[in-house]
Amino acid sequence: MYIHIGDDIGVLTRKVIGIFNLENSTIGPITRKFLKDAEDNNQVTNTSQKMPKAFVVTDGPDGVDVFLTSNNAETIYERMRTGTFTKE
């Protein structure tokens, strides 16, 4: 099953490693380093032109893929939990 995470992007739910609130999780230096390393390795995709509120980490072909999204982490989690694939 796919879950809608932003604009026209959907990811396989079985590939999702984590859904994180960007504001809360980037306080720590480890998360900031993780995101910087992912960006340096071209593993980050911004799914919206709006300010990102969350990021979704998935199992990718070459490690992990990180998707920045303007959707709330709670919204994405709820879609995954209930199996809904809807756009806002």
Biopython code that builds the backbone (N, CA, C, O; Angstrom):
import numpy as np
from Bio.PDB.StructureBuilder import StructureBuilder

atoms = [
    (1, "MET", "N", (0.842, -1.160, 0.000)),
    (1, "MET", "CA", (0.000, 0.000, 0.000)),
    (1, "MET", "C", (0.905, 1.247, 0.000)),
    (1, "MET", "O", (1.990, 1.250, 0.582)),
    (2, "TYR", "N", (0.432, 2.274, -0.655)),
    (2, "TYR", "CA", (1.151, 3.537, -0.713)),
    (2, "TYR", "C", (0.519, 4.548, 0.234)),
    (2, "TYR", "O", (-0.677, 4.488, 0.520)),
    (3, "ILE", "N", (1.332, 5.469, 0.710)),
    (3, "ILE", "CA", (0.841, 6.559, 1.544)),
    (3, "ILE", "C", (1.257, 7.876, 0.902)),
    (3, "ILE", "O", (2.404, 8.043, 0.487)),
    (4, "HIS", "N", (0.318, 8.797, 0.826)),
    (4, "HIS", "CA", (0.575, 10.117, 0.253)),
    (4, "HIS", "C", (1.322, 10.965, 1.276)),
    (4, "HIS", "O", (0.862, 11.132, 2.405)),
    (5, "ILE", "N", (2.500, 11.513, 0.871)),
    (5, "ILE", "CA", (3.280, 12.311, 1.820)),
    (5, "ILE", "C", (3.423, 13.765, 1.413)),
    (5, "ILE", "O", (3.888, 14.578, 2.212)),
    (6, "GLY", "N", (3.037, 14.116, 0.197)),
    (6, "GLY", "CA", (3.126, 15.505, -0.228)),
    (6, "GLY", "C", (3.071, 15.625, -1.732)),
    (6, "GLY", "O", (3.581, 14.769, -2.455)),
    (7, "ASP", "N", (2.438, 16.710, -2.205)),
    (7, "ASP", "CA", (2.219, 16.921, -3.637)),
    (7, "ASP", "C", (1.727, 15.616, -4.258)),
    (7, "ASP", "O", (0.721, 15.065, -3.811)),
    (8, "ASP", "N", (2.403, 15.122, -5.260)),
    (8, "ASP", "CA", (1.971, 13.883, -5.910)),
    (8, "ASP", "C", (2.891, 12.720, -5.572)),
    (8, "ASP", "O", (3.078, 11.820, -6.390)),
    (9, "ILE", "N", (3.464, 12.731, -4.383)),
    (9, "ILE", "CA", (4.417, 11.698, -3.994)),
    (9, "ILE", "C", (3.777, 10.729, -3.015)),
    (9, "ILE", "O", (3.177, 11.121, -2.014)),
    (10, "GLY", "N", (3.924, 9.462, -3.334)),
    (10, "GLY", "CA", (3.493, 8.394, -2.443)),
    (10, "GLY", "C", (4.654, 7.443, -2.223)),
    (10, "GLY", "O", (5.474, 7.241, -3.119)),
    (11, "VAL", "N", (4.727, 6.869, -1.058)),
    (11, "VAL", "CA", (5.773, 5.888, -0.754)),
    (11, "VAL", "C", (5.111, 4.611, -0.247)),
    (11, "VAL", "O", (4.026, 4.643, 0.334)),
    (12, "LEU", "N", (5.782, 3.495, -0.477)),
    (12, "LEU", "CA", (5.277, 2.225, 0.024)),
    (12, "LEU", "C", (5.342, 2.211, 1.550)),
    (12, "LEU", "O", (6.380, 2.521, 2.133)),
    (13, "THR", "N", (4.251, 1.857, 2.183)),
    (13, "THR", "CA", (4.218, 1.856, 3.645)),
    (13, "THR", "C", (5.226, 0.870, 4.223)),
    (13, "THR", "O", (5.782, 1.118, 5.293)),
    (14, "ARG", "N", (5.468, -0.228, 3.546)),
    (14, "ARG", "CA", (6.417, -1.218, 4.065)),
    (14, "ARG", "C", (7.855, -0.727, 4.002)),
    (14, "ARG", "O", (8.734, -1.313, 4.633)),
    (15, "LYS", "N", (8.110, 0.353, 3.242)),
    (15, "LYS", "CA", (9.453, 0.925, 3.129)),
    (15, "LYS", "C", (9.703, 2.035, 4.157)),
    (15, "LYS", "O", (10.841, 2.472, 4.328)),
    (16, "VAL", "N", (8.648, 2.493, 4.840)),
    (16, "VAL", "CA", (8.788, 3.603, 5.790)),
    (16, "VAL", "C", (9.547, 3.133, 7.029)),
    (16, "VAL", "O", (9.170, 2.161, 7.685)),
    (17, "ILE", "N", (10.622, 3.850, 7.324)),
    (17, "ILE", "CA", (11.421, 3.583, 8.525)),
    (17, "ILE", "C", (10.961, 4.481, 9.660)),
    (17, "ILE", "O", (10.898, 4.053, 10.813)),
    (18, "GLY", "N", (10.638, 5.739, 9.329)),
    (18, "GLY", "CA", (10.197, 6.662, 10.362)),
    (18, "GLY", "C", (9.577, 7.915, 9.796)),
    (18, "GLY", "O", (9.858, 8.312, 8.666)),
    (19, "ILE", "N", (8.729, 8.534, 10.596)),
    (19, "ILE", "CA", (8.076, 9.790, 10.273)),
    (19, "ILE", "C", (8.402, 10.742, 11.417)),
    (19, "ILE", "O", (8.120, 10.440, 12.577)),
    (20, "PHE", "N", (8.993, 11.886, 11.096)),
    (20, "PHE", "CA", (9.522, 12.760, 12.131)),
    (20, "PHE", "C", (9.050, 14.191, 11.971)),
    (20, "PHE", "O", (8.974, 14.710, 10.857)),
    (21, "ASN", "N", (8.734, 14.826, 13.091)),
    (21, "ASN", "CA", (8.421, 16.245, 13.130)),
    (21, "ASN", "C", (9.739, 16.995, 12.953)),
    (21, "ASN", "O", (10.664, 16.798, 13.741)),
    (22, "LEU", "N", (9.840, 17.829, 11.962)),
    (22, "LEU", "CA", (11.099, 18.499, 11.636)),
    (22, "LEU", "C", (11.545, 19.450, 12.737)),
    (22, "LEU", "O", (12.728, 19.500, 13.074)),
    (23, "GLU", "N", (10.610, 20.200, 13.297)),
    (23, "GLU", "CA", (10.963, 21.177, 14.327)),
    (23, "GLU", "C", (11.514, 20.513, 15.583)),
    (23, "GLU", "O", (12.526, 20.958, 16.125)),
    (24, "ASN", "N", (10.863, 19.463, 16.047)),
    (24, "ASN", "CA", (11.285, 18.798, 17.284)),
    (24, "ASN", "C", (12.530, 17.933, 17.110)),
    (24, "ASN", "O", (13.389, 17.892, 17.990)),
    (25, "SER", "N", (12.626, 17.248, 15.979)),
    (25, "SER", "CA", (13.706, 16.278, 15.831)),
    (25, "SER", "C", (15.041, 16.890, 15.426)),
    (25, "SER", "O", (16.085, 16.265, 15.616)),
    (26, "THR", "N", (15.029, 18.096, 14.874)),
    (26, "THR", "CA", (16.294, 18.695, 14.438)),
    (26, "THR", "C", (16.971, 19.502, 15.538)),
    (26, "THR", "O", (17.949, 20.204, 15.279)),
    (27, "ILE", "N", (16.468, 19.411, 16.741)),
    (27, "ILE", "CA", (17.128, 20.063, 17.877)),
    (27, "ILE", "C", (18.460, 19.371, 18.161)),
    (27, "ILE", "O", (19.452, 20.024, 18.482)),
    (28, "GLY", "N", (18.471, 18.062, 18.041)),
    (28, "GLY", "CA", (19.675, 17.294, 18.349)),
    (28, "GLY", "C", (20.680, 17.290, 17.208)),
    (28, "GLY", "O", (20.299, 17.282, 16.038)),
    (29, "PRO", "N", (21.955, 17.296, 17.547)),
    (29, "PRO", "CA", (23.001, 17.325, 16.524)),
    (29, "PRO", "C", (23.072, 16.055, 15.678)),
    (29, "PRO", "O", (23.495, 16.110, 14.524)),
    (30, "ILE", "N", (22.668, 14.924, 16.229)),
    (30, "ILE", "CA", (22.726, 13.679, 15.462)),
    (30, "ILE", "C", (21.741, 13.712, 14.299)),
    (30, "ILE", "O", (22.073, 13.299, 13.188)),
    (31, "THR", "N", (20.534, 14.201, 14.554)),
    (31, "THR", "CA", (19.531, 14.294, 13.490)),
    (31, "THR", "C", (19.958, 15.316, 12.446)),
    (31, "THR", "O", (19.801, 15.079, 11.248)),
    (32, "ARG", "N", (20.490, 16.440, 12.883)),
    (32, "ARG", "CA", (20.966, 17.448, 11.920)),
    (32, "ARG", "C", (22.064, 16.865, 11.034)),
    (32, "ARG", "O", (22.081, 17.104, 9.826)),
    (33, "LYS", "N", (22.982, 16.100, 11.628)),
    (33, "LYS", "CA", (24.056, 15.477, 10.851)),
    (33, "LYS", "C", (23.483, 14.447, 9.881)),
    (33, "LYS", "O", (23.918, 14.370, 8.731)),
    (34, "PHE", "N", (22.515, 13.658, 10.335)),
    (34, "PHE", "CA", (21.874, 12.670, 9.471)),
    (34, "PHE", "C", (21.265, 13.348, 8.243)),
    (34, "PHE", "O", (21.466, 12.895, 7.116)),
    (35, "LEU", "N", (20.523, 14.433, 8.464)),
    (35, "LEU", "CA", (19.888, 15.142, 7.352)),
    (35, "LEU", "C", (20.917, 15.777, 6.422)),
    (35, "LEU", "O", (20.742, 15.759, 5.203)),
    (36, "LYS", "N", (21.982, 16.337, 6.981)),
    (36, "LYS", "CA", (23.028, 16.931, 6.154)),
    (36, "LYS", "C", (23.723, 15.870, 5.318)),
    (36, "LYS", "O", (23.965, 16.075, 4.129)),
    (37, "ASP", "N", (24.047, 14.737, 5.930)),
    (37, "ASP", "CA", (24.680, 13.640, 5.189)),
    (37, "ASP", "C", (23.775, 13.131, 4.069)),
    (37, "ASP", "O", (24.241, 12.865, 2.961)),
    (38, "ALA", "N", (22.486, 12.998, 4.357)),
    (38, "ALA", "CA", (21.532, 12.545, 3.341)),
    (38, "ALA", "C", (21.466, 13.554, 2.195)),
    (38, "ALA", "O", (21.406, 13.170, 1.027)),
    (39, "GLU", "N", (21.477, 14.833, 2.529)),
    (39, "GLU", "CA", (21.448, 15.865, 1.491)),
    (39, "GLU", "C", (22.732, 15.829, 0.657)),
    (39, "GLU", "O", (22.678, 15.932, -0.569)),
    (40, "ASP", "N", (23.873, 15.685, 1.310)),
    (40, "ASP", "CA", (25.155, 15.604, 0.604)),
    (40, "ASP", "C", (25.217, 14.402, -0.335)),
    (40, "ASP", "O", (25.910, 14.442, -1.352)),
    (41, "ASN", "N", (24.494, 13.333, 0.003)),
    (41, "ASN", "CA", (24.469, 12.115, -0.812)),
    (41, "ASN", "C", (23.282, 12.066, -1.776)),
    (41, "ASN", "O", (22.970, 11.012, -2.330)),
    (42, "ASN", "N", (22.620, 13.216, -1.974)),
    (42, "ASN", "CA", (21.472, 13.320, -2.893)),
    (42, "ASN", "C", (20.364, 12.333, -2.553)),
    (42, "ASN", "O", (19.754, 11.745, -3.446)),
    (43, "GLN", "N", (20.105, 12.152, -1.261)),
    (43, "GLN", "CA", (19.059, 11.240, -0.807)),
    (43, "GLN", "C", (17.839, 11.986, -0.269)),
    (43, "GLN", "O", (16.936, 11.373, 0.300)),
    (44, "VAL", "N", (17.812, 13.314, -0.450)),
    (44, "VAL", "CA", (16.706, 14.120, 0.068)),
    (44, "VAL", "C", (15.856, 14.626, -1.089)),
    (44, "VAL", "O", (16.373, 15.149, -2.076)),
    (45, "THR", "N", (14.543, 14.461, -0.952)),
    (45, "THR", "CA", (13.583, 14.969, -1.922)),
    (45, "THR", "C", (12.621, 15.884, -1.188)),
    (45, "THR", "O", (12.015, 15.485, -0.194)),
    (46, "ASN", "N", (12.477, 17.109, -1.673)),
    (46, "ASN", "CA", (11.510, 18.037, -1.103)),
    (46, "ASN", "C", (10.206, 17.861, -1.865)),
    (46, "ASN", "O", (10.178, 18.045, -3.081)),
    (47, "THR", "N", (9.138, 17.515, -1.185)),
    (47, "THR", "CA", (7.874, 17.203, -1.850)),
    (47, "THR", "C", (6.964, 18.407, -2.027)),
    (47, "THR", "O", (5.861, 18.273, -2.557)),
    (48, "SER", "N", (7.408, 19.587, -1.591)),
    (48, "SER", "CA", (6.538, 20.759, -1.651)),
    (48, "SER", "C", (7.363, 22.030, -1.741)),
    (48, "SER", "O", (8.525, 22.065, -1.335)),
    (49, "GLN", "N", (6.753, 23.064, -2.274)),
    (49, "GLN", "CA", (7.387, 24.382, -2.314)),
    (49, "GLN", "C", (7.188, 25.120, -0.992)),
    (49, "GLN", "O", (7.815, 26.152, -0.753)),
    (50, "LYS", "N", (6.311, 24.586, -0.131)),
    (50, "LYS", "CA", (6.043, 25.196, 1.167)),
    (50, "LYS", "C", (7.120, 24.817, 2.175)),
    (50, "LYS", "O", (7.931, 23.925, 1.926)),
    (51, "MET", "N", (7.120, 25.497, 3.303)),
    (51, "MET", "CA", (8.064, 25.208, 4.378)),
    (51, "MET", "C", (7.825, 23.793, 4.896)),
    (51, "MET", "O", (6.693, 23.455, 5.243)),
    (52, "PRO", "N", (8.868, 22.954, 4.958)),
    (52, "PRO", "CA", (8.666, 21.590, 5.455)),
    (52, "PRO", "C", (8.353, 21.563, 6.941)),
    (52, "PRO", "O", (8.901, 22.337, 7.726)),
    (53, "LYS", "N", (7.455, 20.650, 7.307)),
    (53, "LYS", "CA", (7.066, 20.452, 8.706)),
    (53, "LYS", "C", (7.529, 19.102, 9.227)),
    (53, "LYS", "O", (7.653, 18.903, 10.436)),
    (54, "ALA", "N", (7.786, 18.171, 8.309)),
    (54, "ALA", "CA", (8.144, 16.811, 8.716)),
    (54, "ALA", "C", (9.061, 16.202, 7.667)),
    (54, "ALA", "O", (9.217, 16.724, 6.563)),
    (55, "PHE", "N", (9.662, 15.082, 8.049)),
    (55, "PHE", "CA", (10.388, 14.299, 7.053)),
    (55, "PHE", "C", (10.107, 12.823, 7.271)),
    (55, "PHE", "O", (9.905, 12.356, 8.392)),
    (56, "VAL", "N", (10.101, 12.112, 6.155)),
    (56, "VAL", "CA", (9.823, 10.678, 6.151)),
    (56, "VAL", "C", (11.085, 9.985, 5.660)),
    (56, "VAL", "O", (11.631, 10.338, 4.614)),
    (57, "VAL", "N", (11.543, 9.004, 6.413)),
    (57, "VAL", "CA", (12.718, 8.224, 6.035)),
    (57, "VAL", "C", (12.230, 6.871, 5.537)),
    (57, "VAL", "O", (11.467, 6.183, 6.216)),
    (58, "THR", "N", (12.680, 6.499, 4.340)),
    (58, "THR", "CA", (12.295, 5.212, 3.770)),
    (58, "THR", "C", (13.534, 4.401, 3.410)),
    (58, "THR", "O", (14.630, 4.939, 3.247)),
    (59, "ASP", "N", (13.333, 3.115, 3.294)),
    (59, "ASP", "CA", (14.378, 2.212, 2.836)),
    (59, "ASP", "C", (14.501, 2.393, 1.330)),
    (59, "ASP", "O", (13.569, 2.092, 0.584)),
    (60, "GLY", "N", (15.656, 2.886, 0.882)),
    (60, "GLY", "CA", (15.867, 3.136, -0.535)),
    (60, "GLY", "C", (16.829, 2.139, -1.144)),
    (60, "GLY", "O", (17.405, 1.311, -0.439)),
    (61, "PRO", "N", (17.002, 2.218, -2.458)),
    (61, "PRO", "CA", (17.871, 1.262, -3.134)),
    (61, "PRO", "C", (19.343, 1.386, -2.726)),
    (61, "PRO", "O", (20.084, 0.404, -2.763)),
    (62, "ASP", "N", (19.761, 2.590, -2.340)),
    (62, "ASP", "CA", (21.157, 2.823, -1.950)),
    (62, "ASP", "C", (21.256, 3.318, -0.516)),
    (62, "ASP", "O", (22.007, 4.252, -0.238)),
    (63, "GLY", "N", (20.524, 2.718, 0.381)),
    (63, "GLY", "CA", (20.510, 3.162, 1.775)),
    (63, "GLY", "C", (19.135, 3.672, 2.127)),
    (63, "GLY", "O", (18.145, 2.947, 2.036)),
    (64, "VAL", "N", (19.083, 4.934, 2.533)),
    (64, "VAL", "CA", (17.795, 5.527, 2.888)),
    (64, "VAL", "C", (17.458, 6.662, 1.930)),
    (64, "VAL", "O", (18.340, 7.247, 1.302)),
    (65, "ASP", "N", (16.180, 6.958, 1.830)),
    (65, "ASP", "CA", (15.691, 8.136, 1.127)),
    (65, "ASP", "C", (14.945, 8.982, 2.149)),
    (65, "ASP", "O", (14.229, 8.455, 3.001)),
    (66, "VAL", "N", (15.120, 10.299, 2.059)),
    (66, "VAL", "CA", (14.481, 11.225, 2.984)),
    (66, "VAL", "C", (13.575, 12.143, 2.173)),
    (66, "VAL", "O", (14.006, 12.744, 1.190)),
    (67, "PHE", "N", (12.322, 12.244, 2.593)),
    (67, "PHE", "CA", (11.351, 13.099, 1.930)),
    (67, "PHE", "C", (10.932, 14.202, 2.884)),
    (67, "PHE", "O", (10.374, 13.926, 3.946)),
    (68, "LEU", "N", (11.197, 15.455, 2.516)),
    (68, "LEU", "CA", (10.721, 16.602, 3.286)),
    (68, "LEU", "C", (9.313, 16.904, 2.822)),
    (68, "LEU", "O", (9.036, 16.900, 1.623)),
    (69, "THR", "N", (8.421, 17.166, 3.764)),
    (69, "THR", "CA", (7.028, 17.401, 3.409)),
    (69, "THR", "C", (6.431, 18.529, 4.233)),
    (69, "THR", "O", (6.805, 18.747, 5.386)),
    (70, "SER", "N", (5.498, 19.236, 3.620)),
    (70, "SER", "CA", (4.808, 20.312, 4.344)),
    (70, "SER", "C", (3.645, 19.770, 5.167)),
    (70, "SER", "O", (2.991, 20.528, 5.884)),
    (71, "ASN", "N", (3.381, 18.479, 5.074)),
    (71, "ASN", "CA", (2.350, 17.852, 5.908)),
    (71, "ASN", "C", (2.891, 17.623, 7.313)),
    (71, "ASN", "O", (4.095, 17.460, 7.509)),
    (72, "ASN", "N", (1.993, 17.612, 8.278)),
    (72, "ASN", "CA", (2.379, 17.297, 9.656)),
    (72, "ASN", "C", (2.732, 15.822, 9.779)),
    (72, "ASN", "O", (2.162, 14.982, 9.083)),
    (73, "ALA", "N", (3.667, 15.510, 10.660)),
    (73, "ALA", "CA", (4.041, 14.116, 10.904)),
    (73, "ALA", "C", (2.823, 13.322, 11.366)),
    (73, "ALA", "O", (2.648, 12.167, 10.978)),
    (74, "GLU", "N", (1.983, 13.940, 12.195)),
    (74, "GLU", "CA", (0.793, 13.264, 12.710)),
    (74, "GLU", "C", (-0.173, 12.901, 11.585)),
    (74, "GLU", "O", (-0.784, 11.833, 11.605)),
    (75, "THR", "N", (-0.307, 13.792, 10.607)),
    (75, "THR", "CA", (-1.193, 13.542, 9.467)),
    (75, "THR", "C", (-0.694, 12.354, 8.660)),
    (75, "THR", "O", (-1.476, 11.479, 8.286)),
    (76, "ILE", "N", (0.596, 12.323, 8.394)),
    (76, "ILE", "CA", (1.169, 11.222, 7.621)),
    (76, "ILE", "C", (1.034, 9.912, 8.385)),
    (76, "ILE", "O", (0.667, 8.887, 7.810)),
    (77, "TYR", "N", (1.330, 9.947, 9.674)),
    (77, "TYR", "CA", (1.195, 8.739, 10.498)),
    (77, "TYR", "C", (-0.243, 8.233, 10.477)),
    (77, "TYR", "O", (-0.478, 7.032, 10.341)),
    (78, "GLU", "N", (-1.202, 9.139, 10.611)),
    (78, "GLU", "CA", (-2.619, 8.744, 10.624)),
    (78, "GLU", "C", (-3.014, 8.121, 9.293)),
    (78, "GLU", "O", (-3.760, 7.143, 9.264)),
    (79, "ARG", "N", (-2.517, 8.679, 8.190)),
    (79, "ARG", "CA", (-2.791, 8.090, 6.873)),
    (79, "ARG", "C", (-2.230, 6.676, 6.797)),
    (79, "ARG", "O", (-2.866, 5.770, 6.257)),
    (80, "MET", "N", (-1.046, 6.502, 7.339)),
    (80, "MET", "CA", (-0.417, 5.181, 7.311)),
    (80, "MET", "C", (-1.184, 4.204, 8.193)),
    (80, "MET", "O", (-1.400, 3.052, 7.817)),
    (81, "ARG", "N", (-1.588, 4.668, 9.359)),
    (81, "ARG", "CA", (-2.302, 3.811, 10.307)),
    (81, "ARG", "C", (-3.662, 3.381, 9.772)),
    (81, "ARG", "O", (-4.073, 2.235, 9.953)),
    (82, "THR", "N", (-4.358, 4.307, 9.110)),
    (82, "THR", "CA", (-5.713, 4.012, 8.632)),
    (82, "THR", "C", (-5.755, 3.506, 7.200)),
    (82, "THR", "O", (-6.796, 3.058, 6.722)),
    (83, "GLY", "N", (-4.599, 3.582, 6.506)),
    (83, "GLY", "CA", (-4.568, 3.101, 5.131)),
    (83, "GLY", "C", (-5.204, 4.038, 4.128)),
    (83, "GLY", "O", (-5.656, 3.596, 3.072)),
    (84, "THR", "N", (-5.248, 5.337, 4.439)),
    (84, "THR", "CA", (-5.822, 6.296, 3.495)),
    (84, "THR", "C", (-4.738, 6.928, 2.651)),
    (84, "THR", "O", (-3.655, 7.257, 3.136)),
    (85, "PHE", "N", (-5.046, 7.088, 1.406)),
    (85, "PHE", "CA", (-4.151, 7.749, 0.454)),
    (85, "PHE", "C", (-4.911, 8.943, -0.076)),
    (85, "PHE", "O", (-5.506, 8.881, -1.152)),
    (86, "THR", "N", (-4.895, 10.035, 0.678)),
    (86, "THR", "CA", (-5.657, 11.209, 0.263)),
    (86, "THR", "C", (-4.757, 12.415, 0.233)),
    (86, "THR", "O", (-3.765, 12.499, 0.956)),
    (87, "LYS", "N", (-5.127, 13.355, -0.626)),
    (87, "LYS", "CA", (-4.423, 14.630, -0.682)),
    (87, "LYS", "C", (-5.177, 15.623, 0.181)),
    (87, "LYS", "O", (-6.387, 15.509, 0.375)),
    (88, "GLU", "N", (-4.439, 16.607, 0.699)),
    (88, "GLU", "CA", (-5.084, 17.650, 1.498)),
    (88, "GLU", "C", (-5.773, 18.630, 0.585)),
    (88, "GLU", "O", (-6.381, 19.591, 1.057)),
]
sb = StructureBuilder()
sb.init_structure("model")
sb.init_model(0)
sb.init_chain("A")
sb.init_seg("    ")
for serial, (resi, resn, name, xyz) in enumerate(atoms, 1):
    if name == "N":
        sb.init_residue(resn, " ", resi, " ")
    sb.init_atom(name, np.array(xyz, "f"), 0.0, 1.0, " ", f" {name:<3s}", serial, name[0])
structure = sb.get_structure()
